[in-house]
Amino acid sequence: MRIHYAGMTLICSLTLSAAMPLAAEWQWGLYGTAVHGKHILETGSKTRDANGFAGGSRLTYPRYFSAPGVRGRYSTHNWLVDLNYQLTNGSQRSGTARNEDFALYENSTIRSSGWDLRTGRYRDTPYTINGSRNFADASGKSDLQYQDLEVNIDWYPWQSDDAPQSGFFLGTGLHYSYQKYQVYDVIQYLRLVNGFFLGPIGVGNSFSSVEWEFPLGFGYQWHLEQLYIKAALYMNTGINTGRDHHKQRNITFLIQDASGSGIQYNLELGYQMDAESPYTLFARYQGRHYYSRGTIQIRGGLGGEYLLQYTGIRQGVRISRKETMLSSGFLFSIP
């Protein structure tokens, strides 16, 4: 498997040992994560070409998979540093991918998702183009390779000296993820002038991307003897790149200069086995919504010159990733 290295993640962390000593402490552990979501690319423009056509395309990649991970934490009085790293063991089936090509009309709408920094408004949907009509539609099996690294930092500004870490905290960070999708066993539908085509075409396309997100937010942690509950909410900004290759047309779309925003919310429940035990069990629920927009550079392939002249290159590409993650595992305190 191709290995991608990333820097650190400072997003606010989601964990804290139930009986955290006031002195510095190291903890290490293992966990597993189940992911449920989708990754969507949309291009399109209502500007008509020389033939009077306006349209675009939408690629939907499923994110239904599981991955093991390793976790390490370092805590002091007011600070917690939390590292999480997980990856799939090679390629893993992630669901059914879809590739749509459509026409756009006067009443079609194109609206970006994520934060509007000018107005402070937030639009939370992975679909930015509405009012379209498909003239081509393909679906196929999708395999996914995935790596994810976070190094999280929490700061408890009002932490008392005689209590474990608890109460209000601020968090910030950096989150890195890499994913590569391979689509195969594709069934293609194409509307023709005198009928339609429906049949298998074999291998479809591949899509790989690298994303860096920078969350900033706050949260609160409650303690009840050996039990803790931790909740947090973050506003994310980020940058990303990608490569989308279509085998049948031998055409490649390179995603460049992409940036965006979104939200992340976390909820974690943990339990220390007993007051003297070095083991802490935890379960964690996360929601990650990230929406970005960039430009595409088209290389080769059937229809490449036409696309460069008339279509989505003018409006660029919109990338959406929306998912929930459920994790569970344990941590072991190192004396």
PAVEXZA-347154 format. One record per residue (C-alpha): x, y, z. Coordinates in Angstrom, 2 decimals, padded with zeros to 5 digits, always signed. Layout:
REM PAVEXZA-347154
@xx=X | yy=Y | zz=Z $
...
END
This chain:
REM PAVEXZA-347154
@xx=+000.00 | yy=+000.00 | zz=+000.00 $
@xx=+001.21 | yy=+003.45 | zz=-000.81 $
@xx=+002.10 | yy=+005.29 | zz=+002.42 $
@xx=+001.39 | yy=+008.98 | zz=+002.85 $
@xx=+002.96 | yy=+010.88 | zz=+005.73 $
@xx=+001.29 | yy=+013.83 | zz=+007.34 $
@xx=+002.08 | yy=+016.39 | zz=+009.91 $
@xx=+000.17 | yy=+016.87 | zz=+013.06 $
@xx=-003.43 | yy=+017.47 | zz=+013.94 $
@xx=-004.39 | yy=+020.03 | zz=+016.42 $
@xx=-008.16 | yy=+019.63 | zz=+016.40 $
@xx=-009.72 | yy=+019.52 | zz=+019.70 $
@xx=-009.47 | yy=+016.11 | zz=+021.11 $
@xx=-012.24 | yy=+014.01 | zz=+022.34 $
@xx=-010.87 | yy=+012.19 | zz=+025.26 $
@xx=-009.68 | yy=+012.46 | zz=+028.76 $
@xx=-008.94 | yy=+009.80 | zz=+031.27 $
@xx=-011.53 | yy=+009.62 | zz=+034.03 $
@xx=-008.99 | yy=+009.93 | zz=+036.78 $
@xx=-006.29 | yy=+012.03 | zz=+035.15 $
@xx=-003.37 | yy=+012.68 | zz=+037.48 $
@xx=-002.14 | yy=+016.21 | zz=+037.90 $
@xx=+001.38 | yy=+015.17 | zz=+036.89 $
@xx=+002.22 | yy=+014.59 | zz=+033.24 $
@xx=+000.97 | yy=+011.24 | zz=+031.94 $
@xx=+001.30 | yy=+009.12 | zz=+028.81 $
@xx=-001.43 | yy=+006.80 | zz=+027.56 $
@xx=-001.45 | yy=+004.47 | zz=+024.56 $
@xx=-004.17 | yy=+002.29 | zz=+023.14 $
@xx=-005.97 | yy=+000.69 | zz=+020.22 $
@xx=-009.40 | yy=+001.29 | zz=+018.71 $
@xx=-011.62 | yy=+000.50 | zz=+015.74 $
@xx=-013.78 | yy=+002.87 | zz=+013.70 $
@xx=-016.86 | yy=+002.36 | zz=+011.52 $
@xx=-017.38 | yy=+005.14 | zz=+008.93 $
@xx=-020.67 | yy=+006.03 | zz=+007.21 $
@xx=-020.74 | yy=+008.81 | zz=+004.61 $
@xx=-020.07 | yy=+009.98 | zz=+001.07 $
@xx=-017.56 | yy=+011.97 | zz=-001.00 $
@xx=-019.04 | yy=+014.04 | zz=-003.85 $
@xx=-017.47 | yy=+015.98 | zz=-006.74 $
@xx=-019.61 | yy=+018.34 | zz=-008.81 $
@xx=-018.73 | yy=+020.42 | zz=-011.86 $
@xx=-021.09 | yy=+022.48 | zz=-013.96 $
@xx=-022.05 | yy=+025.84 | zz=-015.39 $
@xx=-025.26 | yy=+027.44 | zz=-016.65 $
@xx=-023.21 | yy=+029.25 | zz=-019.29 $
@xx=-024.20 | yy=+027.79 | zz=-022.66 $
@xx=-021.72 | yy=+026.63 | zz=-025.28 $
@xx=-021.84 | yy=+027.34 | zz=-029.03 $
@xx=-024.49 | yy=+024.64 | zz=-029.44 $
@xx=-026.71 | yy=+026.08 | zz=-026.71 $
@xx=-025.88 | yy=+023.33 | zz=-024.18 $
@xx=-025.18 | yy=+023.89 | zz=-020.47 $
@xx=-024.44 | yy=+021.07 | zz=-018.07 $
@xx=-022.09 | yy=+019.34 | zz=-015.71 $
@xx=-021.36 | yy=+016.12 | zz=-013.87 $
@xx=-021.54 | yy=+014.64 | zz=-010.39 $
@xx=-019.42 | yy=+011.81 | zz=-008.98 $
@xx=-020.54 | yy=+010.19 | zz=-005.73 $
@xx=-018.12 | yy=+007.92 | zz=-003.86 $
@xx=-019.46 | yy=+005.94 | zz=-000.87 $
@xx=-017.62 | yy=+005.88 | zz=+002.46 $
@xx=-018.95 | yy=+002.78 | zz=+004.24 $
@xx=-015.95 | yy=+001.03 | zz=+005.74 $
@xx=-014.10 | yy=+000.20 | zz=+008.96 $
@xx=-010.50 | yy=+000.83 | zz=+010.00 $
@xx=-008.26 | yy=-000.02 | zz=+012.98 $
@xx=-006.29 | yy=+002.69 | zz=+014.72 $
@xx=-003.68 | yy=+003.50 | zz=+017.35 $
@xx=-004.04 | yy=+006.31 | zz=+019.87 $
@xx=-001.61 | yy=+008.14 | zz=+022.13 $
@xx=-002.21 | yy=+010.93 | zz=+024.66 $
@xx=+000.01 | yy=+013.19 | zz=+026.72 $
@xx=-001.60 | yy=+015.25 | zz=+029.47 $
@xx=-000.46 | yy=+017.87 | zz=+031.95 $
@xx=-002.39 | yy=+020.16 | zz=+034.26 $
@xx=-004.15 | yy=+022.41 | zz=+031.71 $
@xx=-003.24 | yy=+020.67 | zz=+028.44 $
@xx=-004.04 | yy=+017.49 | zz=+026.57 $
@xx=-002.31 | yy=+016.34 | zz=+023.37 $
@xx=-004.15 | yy=+013.49 | zz=+021.62 $
@xx=-002.79 | yy=+011.58 | zz=+018.61 $
@xx=-005.01 | yy=+009.33 | zz=+016.49 $
@xx=-003.83 | yy=+007.34 | zz=+013.46 $
@xx=-005.88 | yy=+004.85 | zz=+011.46 $
@xx=-005.78 | yy=+003.17 | zz=+008.04 $
@xx=-007.46 | yy=+000.45 | zz=+006.04 $
@xx=-005.56 | yy=-002.78 | zz=+005.46 $
@xx=-005.09 | yy=-002.29 | zz=+001.72 $
@xx=-008.25 | yy=-001.73 | zz=-000.35 $
@xx=-011.64 | yy=-002.25 | zz=+001.22 $
@xx=-015.08 | yy=-002.37 | zz=-000.40 $
@xx=-016.85 | yy=+000.92 | zz=+000.41 $
@xx=-020.20 | yy=+000.62 | zz=-001.43 $
@xx=-021.61 | yy=+001.60 | zz=-004.84 $
@xx=-020.22 | yy=+004.65 | zz=-006.65 $
@xx=-022.18 | yy=+006.73 | zz=-009.15 $
@xx=-021.18 | yy=+008.97 | zz=-012.09 $
@xx=-023.85 | yy=+011.32 | zz=-013.51 $
@xx=-023.72 | yy=+013.69 | zz=-016.50 $
@xx=-026.58 | yy=+016.18 | zz=-016.78 $
@xx=-028.02 | yy=+019.19 | zz=-018.53 $
@xx=-028.71 | yy=+022.48 | zz=-016.73 $
@xx=-031.53 | yy=+024.95 | zz=-017.40 $
@xx=-032.51 | yy=+028.51 | zz=-016.57 $
@xx=-034.24 | yy=+027.42 | zz=-013.35 $
@xx=-031.30 | yy=+025.23 | zz=-012.24 $
@xx=-029.42 | yy=+026.46 | zz=-009.15 $
@xx=-025.76 | yy=+026.26 | zz=-008.14 $
@xx=-024.99 | yy=+027.13 | zz=-004.51 $
@xx=-021.81 | yy=+026.49 | zz=-002.54 $
@xx=-021.94 | yy=+024.69 | zz=+000.81 $
@xx=-020.00 | yy=+025.38 | zz=+004.01 $
@xx=-019.37 | yy=+028.66 | zz=+005.79 $
@xx=-019.93 | yy=+032.01 | zz=+004.11 $
@xx=-017.35 | yy=+034.12 | zz=+005.92 $
@xx=-018.94 | yy=+037.37 | zz=+004.70 $
@xx=-022.37 | yy=+036.70 | zz=+006.19 $
@xx=-021.54 | yy=+034.08 | zz=+008.84 $
@xx=-024.14 | yy=+031.70 | zz=+007.37 $
@xx=-023.57 | yy=+027.96 | zz=+007.05 $
@xx=-025.07 | yy=+025.67 | zz=+004.40 $
@xx=-024.81 | yy=+021.98 | zz=+005.24 $
@xx=-025.51 | yy=+019.82 | zz=+002.18 $
@xx=-023.16 | yy=+017.86 | zz=-000.11 $
@xx=-025.30 | yy=+018.70 | zz=-003.17 $
@xx=-024.60 | yy=+022.13 | zz=-004.66 $
@xx=-026.35 | yy=+021.72 | zz=-008.05 $
@xx=-030.13 | yy=+021.30 | zz=-008.27 $
@xx=-032.66 | yy=+021.30 | zz=-011.12 $
@xx=-030.61 | yy=+019.14 | zz=-013.51 $
@xx=-031.59 | yy=+016.28 | zz=-015.84 $
@xx=-029.33 | yy=+013.29 | zz=-016.43 $
@xx=-028.45 | yy=+012.14 | zz=-019.93 $
@xx=-025.81 | yy=+009.65 | zz=-018.70 $
@xx=-025.68 | yy=+007.65 | zz=-015.49 $
@xx=-023.24 | yy=+004.95 | zz=-014.38 $
@xx=-022.80 | yy=+002.96 | zz=-011.19 $
@xx=-020.24 | yy=+000.42 | zz=-010.05 $
@xx=-018.51 | yy=-001.20 | zz=-007.09 $
@xx=-016.09 | yy=+000.98 | zz=-005.16 $
@xx=-012.93 | yy=+000.00 | zz=-003.26 $
@xx=-011.21 | yy=+002.44 | zz=-000.91 $
@xx=-007.73 | yy=+002.93 | zz=+000.54 $
@xx=-007.70 | yy=+005.30 | zz=+003.51 $
@xx=-005.29 | yy=+006.92 | zz=+005.97 $
@xx=-006.12 | yy=+009.46 | zz=+008.65 $
@xx=-003.94 | yy=+011.28 | zz=+011.18 $
@xx=-004.90 | yy=+013.71 | zz=+013.93 $
@xx=-002.82 | yy=+015.35 | zz=+016.63 $
@xx=-005.28 | yy=+017.19 | zz=+018.87 $
@xx=-004.70 | yy=+019.83 | zz=+021.52 $
@xx=-007.13 | yy=+020.89 | zz=+024.27 $
@xx=-006.58 | yy=+023.74 | zz=+026.71 $
@xx=-008.54 | yy=+023.94 | zz=+029.98 $
@xx=-008.15 | yy=+027.59 | zz=+031.04 $
@xx=-010.00 | yy=+027.28 | zz=+034.37 $
@xx=-008.65 | yy=+023.94 | zz=+035.52 $
@xx=-008.31 | yy=+023.78 | zz=+039.32 $
@xx=-005.19 | yy=+022.36 | zz=+040.93 $
@xx=-006.94 | yy=+019.70 | zz=+043.02 $
@xx=-009.12 | yy=+018.05 | zz=+040.35 $
@xx=-008.73 | yy=+015.96 | zz=+037.18 $
@xx=-009.08 | yy=+017.77 | zz=+033.87 $
@xx=-012.70 | yy=+018.82 | zz=+033.46 $
@xx=-014.96 | yy=+021.73 | zz=+032.59 $
@xx=-014.77 | yy=+024.11 | zz=+029.63 $
@xx=-011.90 | yy=+023.80 | zz=+027.12 $
@xx=-010.70 | yy=+025.35 | zz=+023.87 $
@xx=-009.40 | yy=+023.25 | zz=+020.99 $
@xx=-007.58 | yy=+023.78 | zz=+017.73 $
@xx=-005.68 | yy=+021.60 | zz=+015.35 $
@xx=-004.76 | yy=+020.10 | zz=+012.06 $
@xx=-006.30 | yy=+016.99 | zz=+010.51 $
@xx=-004.80 | yy=+015.07 | zz=+007.56 $
@xx=-006.57 | yy=+012.42 | zz=+005.49 $
@xx=-005.77 | yy=+010.53 | zz=+002.30 $
@xx=-008.22 | yy=+008.39 | zz=+000.33 $
@xx=-008.21 | yy=+006.62 | zz=-003.01 $
@xx=-011.29 | yy=+005.10 | zz=-004.64 $
@xx=-011.29 | yy=+002.52 | zz=-007.45 $
@xx=-014.57 | yy=+001.91 | zz=-009.34 $
@xx=-015.18 | yy=-001.29 | zz=-011.33 $
@xx=-017.96 | yy=-003.60 | zz=-012.63 $
@xx=-019.66 | yy=-000.48 | zz=-013.97 $
@xx=-023.12 | yy=-000.48 | zz=-015.55 $
@xx=-023.58 | yy=+002.51 | zz=-017.90 $
@xx=-026.78 | yy=+004.22 | zz=-019.04 $
@xx=-026.58 | yy=+006.72 | zz=-021.93 $
@xx=-029.49 | yy=+008.51 | zz=-023.57 $
@xx=-029.08 | yy=+008.58 | zz=-027.36 $
@xx=-030.86 | yy=+010.50 | zz=-030.10 $
@xx=-032.81 | yy=+007.40 | zz=-031.15 $
@xx=-033.06 | yy=+005.42 | zz=-027.93 $
@xx=-030.56 | yy=+004.59 | zz=-025.19 $
@xx=-027.63 | yy=+002.36 | zz=-024.25 $
@xx=-027.60 | yy=+000.27 | zz=-021.05 $
@xx=-024.88 | yy=-002.26 | zz=-020.36 $
@xx=-021.60 | yy=-003.13 | zz=-018.62 $
@xx=-018.42 | yy=-001.22 | zz=-019.48 $
@xx=-015.99 | yy=-002.79 | zz=-016.98 $
@xx=-013.57 | yy=-000.51 | zz=-015.15 $
@xx=-014.84 | yy=+003.00 | zz=-014.42 $
@xx=-012.70 | yy=+005.66 | zz=-012.78 $
@xx=-010.39 | yy=+006.28 | zz=-009.84 $
@xx=-010.29 | yy=+009.25 | zz=-007.48 $
@xx=-007.61 | yy=+010.12 | zz=-004.92 $
@xx=-007.46 | yy=+013.14 | zz=-002.62 $
@xx=-005.44 | yy=+014.67 | zz=+000.19 $
@xx=-007.16 | yy=+016.96 | zz=+002.69 $
@xx=-005.81 | yy=+019.19 | zz=+005.46 $
@xx=-008.32 | yy=+020.67 | zz=+007.89 $
@xx=-007.78 | yy=+023.24 | zz=+010.63 $
@xx=-010.52 | yy=+023.12 | zz=+013.29 $
@xx=-011.12 | yy=+025.75 | zz=+015.93 $
@xx=-013.74 | yy=+025.29 | zz=+018.63 $
@xx=-014.70 | yy=+024.58 | zz=+022.20 $
@xx=-016.18 | yy=+021.90 | zz=+024.39 $
@xx=-016.99 | yy=+020.70 | zz=+027.88 $
@xx=-016.13 | yy=+017.61 | zz=+029.90 $
@xx=-018.08 | yy=+016.14 | zz=+032.81 $
@xx=-016.75 | yy=+013.71 | zz=+035.42 $
@xx=-018.77 | yy=+011.32 | zz=+037.59 $
@xx=-016.29 | yy=+009.28 | zz=+039.60 $
@xx=-014.78 | yy=+006.83 | zz=+037.09 $
@xx=-017.06 | yy=+007.91 | zz=+034.23 $
@xx=-016.50 | yy=+010.89 | zz=+031.92 $
@xx=-018.48 | yy=+012.50 | zz=+029.10 $
@xx=-016.89 | yy=+014.93 | zz=+026.66 $
@xx=-018.63 | yy=+017.02 | zz=+023.97 $
@xx=-017.15 | yy=+019.50 | zz=+021.48 $
@xx=-018.06 | yy=+021.59 | zz=+018.44 $
@xx=-015.64 | yy=+023.04 | zz=+015.87 $
@xx=-015.62 | yy=+025.25 | zz=+012.82 $
@xx=-013.20 | yy=+023.89 | zz=+010.19 $
@xx=-011.27 | yy=+025.50 | zz=+007.37 $
@xx=-009.09 | yy=+023.47 | zz=+005.02 $
@xx=-007.20 | yy=+022.92 | zz=+001.79 $
@xx=-007.20 | yy=+019.88 | zz=-000.49 $
@xx=-005.99 | yy=+018.44 | zz=-003.78 $
@xx=-007.24 | yy=+015.54 | zz=-005.89 $
@xx=-006.93 | yy=+013.46 | zz=-009.05 $
@xx=-009.90 | yy=+011.94 | zz=-010.91 $
@xx=-009.05 | yy=+009.58 | zz=-013.78 $
@xx=-011.63 | yy=+008.07 | zz=-016.17 $
@xx=-010.27 | yy=+004.95 | zz=-017.81 $
@xx=-012.81 | yy=+004.57 | zz=-020.63 $
@xx=-012.14 | yy=+008.09 | zz=-021.91 $
@xx=-008.49 | yy=+008.15 | zz=-020.79 $
@xx=-009.04 | yy=+011.61 | zz=-019.30 $
@xx=-007.68 | yy=+012.98 | zz=-016.02 $
@xx=-009.02 | yy=+015.85 | zz=-013.92 $
@xx=-006.49 | yy=+017.39 | zz=-011.52 $
@xx=-008.05 | yy=+019.34 | zz=-008.64 $
@xx=-005.96 | yy=+022.34 | zz=-007.66 $
@xx=-006.14 | yy=+025.41 | zz=-005.40 $
@xx=-009.07 | yy=+023.95 | zz=-003.48 $
@xx=-010.07 | yy=+025.36 | zz=-000.11 $
@xx=-013.18 | yy=+025.17 | zz=+002.01 $
@xx=-014.86 | yy=+024.99 | zz=+005.38 $
@xx=-017.21 | yy=+022.92 | zz=+007.48 $
@xx=-018.03 | yy=+021.70 | zz=+010.96 $
@xx=-017.00 | yy=+018.87 | zz=+013.25 $
@xx=-018.82 | yy=+017.65 | zz=+016.35 $
@xx=-017.61 | yy=+015.06 | zz=+018.82 $
@xx=-019.13 | yy=+013.15 | zz=+021.72 $
@xx=-017.13 | yy=+010.71 | zz=+023.83 $
@xx=-017.95 | yy=+008.44 | zz=+026.75 $
@xx=-015.18 | yy=+006.84 | zz=+028.82 $
@xx=-014.88 | yy=+004.62 | zz=+031.86 $
@xx=-011.83 | yy=+003.78 | zz=+033.96 $
@xx=-011.94 | yy=+000.14 | zz=+035.07 $
@xx=-011.38 | yy=+001.09 | zz=+038.73 $
@xx=-009.56 | yy=+003.77 | zz=+040.67 $
@xx=-006.22 | yy=+001.93 | zz=+040.50 $
@xx=-006.58 | yy=+000.43 | zz=+037.03 $
@xx=-004.32 | yy=+001.67 | zz=+034.18 $
@xx=-007.07 | yy=+000.86 | zz=+031.62 $
@xx=-009.69 | yy=+003.26 | zz=+030.31 $
@xx=-012.42 | yy=+002.11 | zz=+027.91 $
@xx=-013.94 | yy=+004.68 | zz=+025.53 $
@xx=-016.59 | yy=+005.05 | zz=+022.83 $
@xx=-016.57 | yy=+008.07 | zz=+020.51 $
@xx=-019.02 | yy=+009.53 | zz=+018.00 $
@xx=-017.83 | yy=+012.10 | zz=+015.41 $
@xx=-019.45 | yy=+014.02 | zz=+012.61 $
@xx=-017.27 | yy=+015.59 | zz=+009.91 $
@xx=-018.67 | yy=+017.87 | zz=+007.20 $
@xx=-016.19 | yy=+019.51 | zz=+004.85 $
@xx=-017.04 | yy=+021.47 | zz=+001.68 $
@xx=-014.45 | yy=+022.97 | zz=-000.68 $
@xx=-014.13 | yy=+024.54 | zz=-004.09 $
@xx=-011.19 | yy=+024.55 | zz=-006.48 $
@xx=-010.15 | yy=+024.58 | zz=-010.11 $
@xx=-009.58 | yy=+021.63 | zz=-012.41 $
@xx=-006.85 | yy=+021.05 | zz=-014.95 $
@xx=-007.82 | yy=+018.59 | zz=-017.70 $
@xx=-005.26 | yy=+016.27 | zz=-019.26 $
@xx=-005.84 | yy=+014.33 | zz=-022.49 $
@xx=-008.69 | yy=+012.01 | zz=-023.19 $
@xx=-011.83 | yy=+011.96 | zz=-025.33 $
@xx=-013.64 | yy=+015.28 | zz=-025.08 $
@xx=-010.84 | yy=+017.02 | zz=-023.23 $
@xx=-010.57 | yy=+019.97 | zz=-025.60 $
@xx=-014.34 | yy=+020.50 | zz=-025.54 $
@xx=-014.41 | yy=+020.51 | zz=-021.74 $
@xx=-011.57 | yy=+022.98 | zz=-021.58 $
@xx=-013.42 | yy=+025.35 | zz=-023.87 $
@xx=-017.00 | yy=+025.14 | zz=-022.69 $
@xx=-017.85 | yy=+023.43 | zz=-019.43 $
@xx=-017.05 | yy=+023.04 | zz=-015.73 $
@xx=-013.53 | yy=+024.44 | zz=-016.00 $
@xx=-015.08 | yy=+027.91 | zz=-015.87 $
@xx=-016.81 | yy=+027.27 | zz=-012.57 $
@xx=-014.25 | yy=+024.87 | zz=-011.20 $
@xx=-015.12 | yy=+021.89 | zz=-009.05 $
@xx=-016.99 | yy=+021.58 | zz=-005.75 $
@xx=-015.94 | yy=+018.80 | zz=-003.37 $
@xx=-018.05 | yy=+017.63 | zz=-000.44 $
@xx=-017.23 | yy=+015.05 | zz=+002.24 $
@xx=-019.91 | yy=+014.31 | zz=+004.81 $
@xx=-019.56 | yy=+011.41 | zz=+007.25 $
@xx=-020.15 | yy=+010.07 | zz=+010.72 $
@xx=-017.64 | yy=+007.91 | zz=+012.60 $
@xx=-018.23 | yy=+005.56 | zz=+015.53 $
@xx=-015.14 | yy=+004.36 | zz=+017.41 $
@xx=-014.46 | yy=+002.22 | zz=+020.46 $
@xx=-011.27 | yy=+001.07 | zz=+022.15 $
@xx=-009.06 | yy=+001.25 | zz=+025.22 $
@xx=-006.17 | yy=+003.28 | zz=+026.62 $
@xx=-003.38 | yy=+002.08 | zz=+028.89 $
@xx=-001.58 | yy=+004.47 | zz=+031.27 $
@xx=+002.21 | yy=+004.25 | zz=+031.24 $
@xx=+003.77 | yy=+004.77 | zz=+034.69 $
END
